[in-house]
Structure formats: C-alpha cells, structure tokens
Amino acid sequence: MASHSDTLVVFFGATAGANGGKLGSDEREIILLVWQIVDLHEKKVGKLHRCLVKPDTLELTDQCKEDTGLTAEDLVEAEPLDKVLQQFQQSVSSEVKCLGRNSFTLCVDSPHVIRQALHPEASKKNLVLPECFFSFVDVKKEFHKCCPNASPVQKLTFTSMLEYVGLPAVSEQSMGEMEVSSMVQLTLQILAEPYNHKFSCVETVKYKFDSGTCSKTEPVDSETVIRARGLPWQSSDQDIARFFKGLSIAKGGVALCLNAQGRRNGEALVRFISSEHRDLALERHKHHMGSRYIEVYKATGEEFLKIAGGTSNEVAQFLSKENQVIIRMRGLPFTATPQEVLSFLGSESPVTDGGEGLLFVKYPDGRPTGDAFVLFSCEEYAQNALKRHKQILGKRYIELFRSTAAEVQQVLNRYMSAPLISTLPPSPMMPVSVLTTPPYLPAASSTRDCVRLRGLPYTAGIEDILEFMGEHTVDIKPHGVHMVLNQQGRPSGDAFIQMKSPDKSFMVAQKCHKKTMKDRYVEVFQCSTEEMSIVLMGGTLNRSGLSPPPCKLPCLSPPTAYAAFPTPPSILSEALYQPPLLAAPRPHQTITHSPAHTLAYYPPQPHMYMNMNMNYTAYYPSPPVSPSTVGYFAAPPGSVAAAVAAQPHPAAAAASSVLPQHGALVRMQGLPYNTGVKDILSFFQGYQLQPDGVLILYNFSGQCSGEALITFHSEEIARRAVAERSNHSFYGQQVHLVLCN
C-alpha cells in the first residue's frame, strides 16, 4: 500500500492553458479538479467528483477549450481555488471516515499537477495547502515497477498500460473523468492477482528550503543544476525556492552570484535533488517573480561549486547552526567590535549565540574588509534588523540585506584569495607587439552606414545574425560583423554591422527592427561608426537619438573613436605591458558566408588589451591602467618603452591644468570602476581634502581606470594619509596609496 496509507485518492487537474505533459509550463491557472477514492483493502471505489475552479483571469486558450470542452462562461459561477480545495479536503475526509480508514494518499498520472500547477499557483496566491498535497504516488511509475517489461515511464499512456494488463481503453467521457476512470481501473487491476502490487514509491514535496553549506570537494551532478537569470537584486534564497515551489532543491542548493564589486548580479545557480526536478525547473523558463520574468538555463556542477563551494572551517562552523536567517552587513567601520555591532542591531533583533553569531570578513592578513554576516534564529528578528538599513554606526551608514550560505562562502572565498596589495604584479616584463588600430575596425565617421543589433540571444552567433538579416546580408561590408563581448568575455547581446551605404543601413533598420531571433525580438538602430564608439564607451543609442556616456570630472584621456591620443611611430614598434593583464590569446575564428563577403568574429587577441572595467572588451585596445601612466611600467634600460616613458605625456599637461598647483600629490590605486569624487572624499574624511583636490583618471572607455590623483594641503597631511589609509578597504576593494615626488 502507499506507505502507511490504506486509501488512494486518484486525482487529476487541468489548467486554462497547456495540459498533459506541458501542464504548468505557461503559468496558467487551474480550472478543473477531478478525484475518486480507492479502498486498498476492500478494492472498492467511491463516488467520482468533478469540480470547476474559477481562475482570477477568465481566459482559456483554444487548445484548452478543445481538450476540456469548457468555456469562460462555464467558470463564472465556479468557486475559487481555495474554496474548492476546502471542499476537496472535507469530502475526502468524510468518505475515508465512512470507509473506516484512517489516512489517504494522492495518486496522479504525473507529478506535473502537484509540482508544476498546484504548488506554484498556491504559492503565488499565498494559499496554505492541506498536508495531503505534500505527498503522492505516480501511477505510471508504480505501473513500471509492477510491470518492468512494459515501455519506459516517459512513453507510457493510459491506453498502452490498460492494454498491457488486458483491459479496454476508457472512452466517451469528458476530460478528467476519463483519466481518473483509467487510473482507477489500472489501480484495481495491478492490486489483484497475479500482480499483487503494493504502492510504495511515495514522492514528497518539501515544506521549505533547507539552507546549508557545500564543500568544494563535494561531487555535484551537472544534470541537477540550472542558472536563473533576471532575479531582483534583493531576492534571497528563500525567494528563489519559492519561485521553484513544488520542486525539491538540494540542501544549500541556492547560490546567488556576485559581480566584481561583490554585489548581486541578478543571477543564481540552483541545484536540485535529481535530474527529473531539474528538467521540471527548466519548464519554468520565463515564469514570473513578481513583475519580472526569470530566464532558466542549464548549468554545470563545476559552475555551482565555483560559486557555492568553500573550504573554510570558520565558515563551516558559522553555518553549522541550522534553520538560521542570514543577514549581510556592509560598510562597517574597520575598528568595529562584535559588541558595537550587537548594540547597533539592538535588543529587538538578538543575534544567535551573541558574538558567536557574527562572522567578520577579513583579508588574508587579518585586516577587516567592512563586511560581516549575522545569524538570527527567526524571521521576526531578521526583519527587525533590516529596519536598521542605512543607519549610522560610528561615522558610517551600514547596509543590511538578506544573504545566503552560498553568498557567505562566495564572499569569504573572494577576500581570502585577494592580493594583499592591489597593484600591478612585479617584473619580469615581456615585450608584446601592440597596434593602435585593430584590424578590420572602421575609421571614425559621422556617416550612418552601420546598424546596431540590441537584445540578441546570448547563444546567437554569426550565422544566426546572417539568417536574421536575410536578403540584406549581401549588403554587409567585408569583415563588417562585430560581436560585442561583456567584461567576462561572453556575448553581451549586442552587435554592430557595417553596411555598404547609409541607404542600406536605413533599409535594414526599417525592415529588421523587432524581428524575432530564437524567441527574442531584436532591436535594430541605424548609426555611424562615431556613434558606435560612443555606445561602446557607455553611451546609449535608440530611436530617440544618442546620449553620451556619463562623465564625472574632466578626463585625462578624452575618449575618441580608436586612439585616445596621438602615438609617436616609435611606440608602434614595441611596448611593454604586464602579461597577466592581457586578454588570453585565442585562435582567430573566421566564418565565411560567401566568397565575396568575409565576416570576422573578434575574440580578444594578444594585441587587444582587455580592461576588466570596460563595458565591452573585444574591440578597443586599452592599457590596463590610466593612459596617463605610460611611465608606470618598468622597462629595461635603453628600450624603446623606457625612452617613451621619459617623454612628457599630453595627459600630464592635462593633469597639471586640472589639479591645484599647491600641496602634496598622492596616487590612489585599486579603485572600483564606479568610484565617484564623493566616495573618495568620504574615504579621506578628516584629512582636510577638498573636492577640487580629487582627480579621477579615466580609461579609453570613459570609465574610472582604477586610479586617482589626490592633492593634500601639505606634505605632512599627505604622508599621514598614506601611512594610515594605504591598503585599507574601499567599498570591498583594497586601495594602495603612493606619495608622488
């Protein structure tokens, strides 16, 4: 029998959209429930019940109308889901009691009705489901266990199963009644001789997600992992578990991904208990979390371990307390003590085990980073703590937000592997040839003979773009397809296409705008090569026109199309850069569409420098630091680079005209890419620094290069600032200060 139950309730449901094997894949609401009781001891059946359910949206797909024979008018007088579930519970309990039985288990034709329809809808409507909906048996799996020589579970149908046991197919009944009658007949047949089957494979639905840790040495099956993209930044692991309600996530199986600045990037890796649950999760692609749709893709176990895996005993001990709510604190003073943090949180939000429930994040040398994680024993205490968000501790405001065990591991892994001094690695240096203009890139021009494709699928390649452009492919210039990569070297969803003339680009923009590529519509804008370069620097281009990239202060190296400043011919022959900061060489891939039109895809080449702070990394060569710091790189005596470094640089003149001419100058290195003047002033609070004494250096892409020049009122203050603030954390990154002579 089904576990300890002595009664089966054969259960069936249908939605206002897709049914059968796609039930629940389109987020449509339940409109029909059918059930019938089977007494496992007496082999008797009860009355067949059929209830209509009124959805919030009275819209049925044509396929649903055809399958169920229902219309929207039929559902107007029906009860909502919560009322129908109450009727179900009362009716079944009463019948089971009349039979003299104590318990019952649901029996379904597939897990979809429970896992993909009922639980997700109840979660969205904040309904509390009766306990009976958290366990069930699958009649197809039970049949396959009883008759292993029959077809695989995925290929079994009611007709084939009934035929296998010598029963005729059930017909001439409405949808729901036919399926329930078929399951009842099949159940009675396999309970009798010669099968004498016992229903024992009970599947369960988890009541809640269990947080936990994951070791880097733990094996993770790639067939159980997905990547969710488009999550709200404030979403927690519990929110993600709720999105996948009905499916069983492995303990500690939600890992929120962080960007280079330690902030969430809207992605998460989720690990399920089996490949079956992973496949059901993939069917929730583009389902909604609030007003946002979430993309769901396959991922690998290696990716999951990279994010969620850890080896720290300290973290393992901290997370060993189960059923705890984790809050992350960011921006703590470096001198903050556990007692000060506990006092800041207050008596309304007591921390689990006092100071033992605090974990301060530190660098390998023991210096604090300004981050900490806190454990609370219940949701109420965590909510009280979150009310302290952006309140002041010492002289700093503190950020508080929900966190996860995987995020604790991820943050600790990142800081513990960070270098002690965030500067360029030491020599030896290796000469690498450098080109001022990469091959095939157009000269800057205001002629609007290009188009920009925005919103491409991340899996789109050159051939997909050619197919998308159709008849206009013949008007593309040779080497005219430029795929744009993001800072991880992956497709960004953008591409630029050079056409033979402005007329051709205009026609493409008119005819291809919002055409579909792989289920996504793609926007197409006409542009010039000059506008192309501005977009790559952070500007925006749409049908309303062009907006330049944001600029906080005068740029030492104003961005232009492809070269930020005139370069003497001697520089072209040889220049010295640190090898670890170059993009990894990759074999050049050339895809040909026709003999007359050669199209090039440009991965990062040895002569194309990848600045990790650029929005797009594949097209414009940029030194790893500010263009004003050519002399920063060491070079062997007598080399061309050494000679160049000795020459005055145009940017130096720019610096001298922008910075105050009195006081002492300090170079600040290792800044986050989104640093502003206010951030630096806050960092040097108490050192009498004025806004006009801060000059942020920018790279060719128009973004912060990671360096700034700071002018203090006196050399004494500058030396004190270097001694006291060098190697301290600046919004999660370690900065280095150097006094300039």
N, C-alpha and C positions, 0 to 999 in steps of 0.2 A: 504494500500500500504506500501511499505518498507520505513518506517519513512516518510520523505518528498519527496522521490524519486518517479518519475512516470514511470520509466523504470527499468526492471530487465535485467541483463546480465548473462545468465546461463553460468557457467564457469566450465571447467574441465581441470585437468593436470595429466600427468603421468611422472614417473622418469625412469632412466636406471636400477633401481633395483626393490625393493619391491613396490607394488601398492595396491590399495584398503585400507583395514584397517591398513596396515603396511606402508603406504606411508610416506616417510621421515625418517623411523626408521633406515635406513642404510646409510644415508648421501649421497645417490646417486643424481646426478643432474637431473633437469627437461629436458625432451626430446620432450614433446608434449603438446600443449595447444589447446583447442577447446572451442569455445564460440558461442552464439546465443542470439539475443536481443528479449525481450518480452515487448510489449507495454501494460502496465497495464490498461490503459483507453480503448483503442480500441480492446484489446485482440488479437493483431496481433503479428506476429513473423517476424524477419528479416532473413538475409542470414546466413547459417551455415559456420563458419570459422574454418579451421584446419591448424595449423602452427607447423612445426617441429622446434626443438631447438637444436642447436649444442652444446654439452657439452664440457668442457675442456678435459675430458678423454673419448675417443671414445670406451668405453667398456660397453656392455649390458649383463645383466645376462640372462641365458637361459629362466628363467621364464618370464622376460620382453619381450624377443623376441617372446615367445609363446603368451603372452597376447596381445601385441601391433601389432605383425606382422612386426616389424621394425628390421632392421639390422644396423650395424655401417656404412655400405656403404650408407644407405639412409640418414644419418645425415651429411655426409661430406660437402655437398653443402648448408646445412641449415645455418641460421643466429644465432649468439649467443643470450643469454637470453636478454641482454639489448636492442638489436635491435628489437627482437620480441615484447618486452613489449612496445616499442615506436610505433610499428605497431598496436598493440592492442589498445593503447590509441587513436591514430589518427583515426583508423577505427571505434571504438565505438563512439567517439565524433562526427564524421561525420554523422553516422547513426542516433544517437539521435537527432542531429540538424535537419536532414531531416524529422524526425517524428514530429518535432515541440515541442520536450520535452526539459526540462532544465537539468535534472540530472538522474543518474542511480545508481543502487546498484548491487553488485555481488550476484549471487545465486549459491551455491555449494551443492554437495551431502554430504559433511562432512567438518569439519574445517581443516582436515589434509593438503589439498592442499595449503591453505593460511598459516596456523600456522606452519606446520611441514616441508613444502617443499619450498614454495616461499620466505617467510621472512628469514629463516635461510640461504638459498643459496644467497639471495641478500646481507645479512649482511656479509657473508664471502667474497663476490666479491666486497664489497663496492659500491653496486648499490643503487641509490635513487629510491625507488618505487613510482609510482604515488599515489596520495591520495586515489584513488578508492580502493586500496588494503588494506586499513586500516579499512574497514567496509564491512560486508557481512551478508547474511541470509542463514541459513542452511535449505534446502528443507525438510529434514527428521523431523526436529524439528517443522517446520511450519505445516507439514502434521499431526504430532501427536497432535499439538494444535488444528488443524481443525477437526481431527477425533480421539478424545481421546480414543475411544474404540478399536482402532487398536493395533497392537503389540507395545511393548516398543521401543523407538528410536533405541536402540542398535541392535534390531533384525529386523528392517525394511529393506527391499530390494526393488529395483525398481519393481520387479515382484509382490511382495506382495502388494505394495502401489497401483500400477495400477489395480491389481485385485480387491482391496477393493473398488475403485471408478468405477469399471465396464469397464475398458479399457484393451485391449490385450497388452501383453508384446511386446516391440520393439525388433526386431531381424534382422539378416542378415545385420548388419552394423559393421564397424571396431570399435576398442576400441576408446572411446572418443565421437565419433558420436552417438553411441548407448546410452551412459549415458546422453549426452546433449539432445538428442531427447526425452528420457524418462522423464527428468526433465521438458522439455518444455510442453509435453502433460499433465503431472501431474499438473503443474502450471496453465495451462489454465482450467483444469477440476475443480480445487478447487476454482478458481476465479469465476466460473459460478454458476448458480443455481444447486442444493439447498444449496451449501456450502457458497458462497459469502465471501470467506476468504480474510482477509486483512493481508498482510505481514508486521509484526510489530516487530518481535524479531530480531532486528539488533544487531549483535555482533561486537565489535570493537577490534582493535589491538593497543596497546599503542605505542605512538611515542618514548617515552623514559621512563626510570625507575625513579620513584619519591623516593628520599631519605626521611627519617623521623625517628621518634623515636617510641619505643614500651614500654609500661608500663608493669611491672611485673604482674599487676592485669588484664591485657587485656586477654580475652579468645582467645585462638588460637586453631583452629581445627586441630587435628593431621592428618586428611585426606588431608591437604593442604600443608604439609611440606616435603621437601626432604633434603638429605645430599649429597653434591657434594664433591668428593674426588679426589686428584691429581692435584689441581689447581697450576699454577705457583705462587711462593710466592709474586710476585709483582702485582698480579691481583687485581683489585679494584671491588667494587660493580657494576660499570658500565660495566666492562669486563664480569662479571658473567651474568648480564642482557642481554648482547649481545649474550652470549652463548645460552641463553634461548629465543632469539628473536622470536617474534610471540606469545609468551605466556605472560599472564598478571601476573606480580609479584605484591604482595600487597605493599602498600607504606611502605618504610623502611623494606622491606621483605628480605634483604640480610644481613646475619650475618657471617662475617669472623671469624673463630675460631683461638684462640691463644694457644700457648703451655705454659708450666710452666714458661718460661722466658719472656713471653709477646710478642713473635714473632709468625707470622702466621705459621700454621702447614700444609697448603695446603688443608684445608677443609673449607666448608661453609655450613650454613643452609639457605635454601631458602623457603620462604613462598609465596604461590600463592593465587589468589583470590578465587579459587574453587577447588574441588577435580578433576573436569574434566581437568583443566590445570595441576594439579599435576600429573595425570595419563599420560598426553601427555609428561610431563617433564621426567618421568621415561623411556619413549621410547627413550630418548636421551642418555641412558647409553652407555658409551664408544665412544661417539662422541668426536670430536677433538676441542681443543682450541689451535690454532697454531699447534705445532708438538706433543702436549701431548693429550692423551685420558683421558677423565674425567669419573669417575665412578659416577653413580647416584643411590641412595638408598632411601627407605622410612625413614622418621624420625618422631618424635613426637612434638606436640606443647610444651610439657614440656621442651624438649631439646632446642627448639628455644628460649623460654623465658629465659632459663638459660644463654644463650649467649647474646641475644639482649635486654632483658628486663632491665629496670632501674627504679629507684625511685627518683633520684636526681633532685631537682628543678633547680639547677645550670646548669646541663646538658640539661634539657628540654628547659631552656631559651636560652642556647647557640645554640641549634639545631633548635630553633623555626623559624629561618630565612630559607626560602625555596629556592631551586634551587642554593645551595651553593656547591662549591667544597671543600672538607675537606682534609687537609694535616696534617700528624703527624710529629712532630719534636721529636727527641730522642737524649739524651746526652747533654742537655743544662746544663750550669753551674748552681749550686744551687742558686747563687746570681743573676741570670739573671733577668732583669726587662722587663716589656712589651715594653718600649721604645727601649731597646737594641735589643730585638727580631725584632721589626719593622725596626730598622736600618739595622739589619743583612739581612732581606729579601729585602730591597731596594725599591726604588720608582717604579721599573718595575713591582713589584708584590704587589700592595696595598692591605692591609687586609681589609675585610669588616668591616665598622664602627670602624676602627682603633683598639684601645685596646679592644673594646667590641668583636672583632672577634678572640680574643685569649683566650684559656682555658688552664691554667696551672694545671697539675695533681699533687695532693698533698696527703700526708699521713693524717690519721685522726687528727693528732696533728698539722697540718698546714705546715709541712716541705715539700719542693718541692722534687719531685722524679726525675727531669731531663727530664720529658716528657711534651709536650704541643700539643694542637690541634689548627689549624689555619683555618679560613674560607676565601675563595676567591669567588668573585662574578661571575667569568667566567673562562673558561678553559685556556685562554691565561695567565692570572695572575698566575694560579696554575703551568703551565708549566715553567714560569719564576722562580717561587720559587723553583721548583725541580732542577733547574740548580745550586742551592746553596748546593746541596747534598755533604756532607763531607767537606765543607768549615769550616773555623775556627771562633769560637766565643769565645772571651777570650783566654783560652788556650786549648779549647776542639774542636774537629771536631764534626759537627752536622749532623745527619742522617735525611733525609726528604723523605717521601714516601706517596703515596695516602692512604687515610683512608676512613672509612665509619661511619655513625651514630651509627651502632651497635658496631663497634670497640671502639668508644668513650665511650659508655655505659659499654662495657666489661672491658676496662682498668680502668675506674673510679670505677666500682664495685670491681675489684680485689684489687686496692690500698686502697680503703676506708675500706675494710674488713681485711686488713693485720694487724698483731700484731705490736705494737709499737716497741718491741724488738724481733728480730728474734733469739730467743734462745729456749731451751727446756722448756716445761712448768714446774711449780714448783711441789714439792711434794704435796699430799702424793704419795708414791711409792707402787707398788703392786708386790709381787713375782710371777714370771711366770716360769714354768719349761722350760728349754732350752736344746736342743740336738745338739751336734756338727755335726752330720751327719743325715739328714732327712731320714726316712725310704725309702727303695727301691732304693736309689741312689747308683750307682756303685762306686767302688774304682777307683781312677785314674790309668789308664794303657795306654800303647802305643799300645796295641793290637787293630787292626782296626776291631772290631766286632760290630760297630754301623753304622747307616746311619743318615744323616741329610736331612729332607724334607724342602725345602725352596720354598715360593710362594704359600702356601696353601690358599684357600679361607678363609676369616675371619669367615665364618659360619661353617667351617669344624669341625667335632667332631671326637671322637674316631672311631665310626662306619664307617665314611667316609674314614678314614685312612686305616682301615682294608679292606674295599672294594677296595681301591686303590691298596693295596699291593697284593690282590688276593691270589694266591697259596702260596705266601711266608709268609702269616700270621702264619702258623704253626711253622715257624722258629723263632718267636719272643720270647724272654725270658719272664718269668712271671714278671709282673709289668714293662715291658720294653718300654711302650709308654709314652713319656714325652712331653706334650704340653707346649710350651713356651709362657708366657704372657708378655705383654709390661708393661710400668710403670703405665698405667691406669687399669691394671688387666684384659685386654682384649686379645684375641688371637693375636699374632704378625705375624702369617703366617708361623712360623717355628715349627718344631717338631723334636725330636731325638728319634730314635728307636734302642733298643739293640737287636741284633740278637744272635743266639746260637753260631756262629763261624764266623771268618773272611771270610770264603768261602761263607757263606750265605749272609753276608752283601755285598760282592762283586757282587753276583748274583742279589741282589735287586737293587744296584746302576746301573748295566748294563741294566736290563730289565725295570725298572720303571722310569728311568731318562726321564724327559719331557713328561711323560704320562699326560693325561688331568684329572682334577678333577673339576667338576662344571664349565666348560668352561674356566678353567685356567690350563696352563701347570705347572707342579711341577718339580723342580729340585731335584735330589737325589744324594748325595755325600757320599762316604764311609768315615768313620772317626773313631777315637778312643775316649775313654772317656776323655783322656787328652786333645785332640783337642776340644772335646765338651765343656769342661770348659773354654778353651781359647776363643772360639766363644762367649760364654755367657758373657765374660768379655769385649767384644768389638772387638775381632779379626775377621778375615774373613777366610772363608773356601770355596774354589771352586775347579774345576778340575785342576787349575794351582797350587794348593797347599795351605798352611796355612800361613797367615800373622798375627803376634802377635798384640795385642791391642796397640794403641799409648801410650807412657809414656813420660811425660814432665820432671819429676825430679825423683830421687830415691824414691821409695815407702817406707813409714814407715812400711807398712804391705804388703809385696810382695804377690800377689795372687797365690794360689796353687789350687789344684782341689777342695777341700771341706772345709779345715780348714786352716786359714791363719797363725796360729801359734799354737804350742803345748799348750794344755789346761790342767792344773792340774786337777786331778779327783775331787777335791773339788768343782770346778766351775760347774761341770755337775749336781750337786745335786740341786743347786739353784742360780739364778742370778736375779738382779733387773734391769728392764728396764721400761721406761715410757710407760704406757698403750696406750696413744693416738698415739704412733708411731708404734704400732704393726699392722700388717695386720689384718683386721676384720675376726674373725673366721667364717668359712662357713662349712656346713655339708659336710663331706667327701663323694665323689661320686665314686662308684666303678662300672665299666661296665664289664660284663663278656662276652667273646666271645665263650669260650668253657671251660669245667671243668678243662682242663689241663693248660690253659693259662689265668691267671687273669691279666687284664690290669688296671692300675691306672691312673686317671686324678688328678693332684695335684693342687687344688686351694690353695691360701695362708692359712696356718694353724696357730694356735696360736704359734707353736714353730718355724715357718719360718718367719723371720723378713723381712719386706718389706722396703727396702731403696728406697725412692722416686726418687733417682738419678740414679738407676740402669737401664740398658737397659732391663733386664729381671728380673722378681721379684719373680718367683714362686719356685725356686729350691735351692738357696744357702743362708743359714741364714747369715744375716749381721746386726751388731748393727746399730742403727740409725745414729751414727756419727763415727768418725775415730776409728779403733781398738786400737789406742794408748791412748784412753781416757777412759779406764775402770774406773779409779778413778774419772771421771767426775760425775758419777751418785751417788746421795746421797743414803745412806743405813743406816738402824737402827744400833745403836751401838751393837757390838757383833755378827752381822750377818755374814754369810759366805761371802757375797759380800763385806762387809766392810773389812774383813780380806784379801780378794783377792786384793782389791783396794790398800791396804797398801804395797803389794809386788811390787818390781821393775818389770817393764814390758820389754820384749825384744825390743819392739818398742821404748821405751825411750832411750835405748842404741843406737839404730839406729839414733835417732834424735840427740843425743849428738855427734855422729861421723859425721853427715852431716852439722849441723848448726855451724856457727862461735862460738868460745868459749868466746868472749868478748861482752860487751854491755848488753842491756836490752831486755828481751823476751816479746813479746805480742802475745796473742792468738786472731786470727781473725775468727769469726763465722758467718754463714749465707751466705756463698759464693754461687754463681750459680755453677752448676755442670761442666760447660765448662770453668771455670776460668783458666787463664794461668799466668805465672810469670809477663809478660808484663802488664797485666791488673792490678795486684797488685801494681807494680812499678808506674803506671800511677795514681792510686788512692792515693798513698803516695808521689806524686810529691812535692818536696820542703822539705822533711824530711831526706835528705841525706841517702836514703836507697839504698843498693847495691843488685844486683841480687843474690849473694851468701847468702844474709840475708833473703831470702824468701824460705820457705819450705812448699809446699802444701801437705796436708795429704790426702791419698787415702783410699778408702774402699776396700772391698773384690772383687768388680767387676772391679777394676783398674781405677775407676773414682774418681774425686775430691769428698771428703766426705762432703764438705761444710765448711772445716776449714783449716787454715794455721797458721804456726808459723813464726813470723816476728822478726828479730833481728835488733835493732837500735843501733847506735854508743854509745849512753849514755842513762841513765835512764831519764834524763831531756827531751830529744827528744821523748822518748817513752811515757812519761806522757803527753807531749803536743799533740802527735798524738792521744792518747786515748781520751783526752778531746775534741779535735777539730774534729775528724773524726768518732768517735763512733756513731752508729745509723744513719749514712748517707747512701744514696742510692748507691749501687754498681751494675750498669747495671740492674736497676729495682728491686733489692732486697736490703733490709736493712741489713747492717752488724753491728756486735757488737764486740767491742774490749775489751779485758781483759788483764791487766798488770800482768804477772806471777812473783811470788816472787822467 
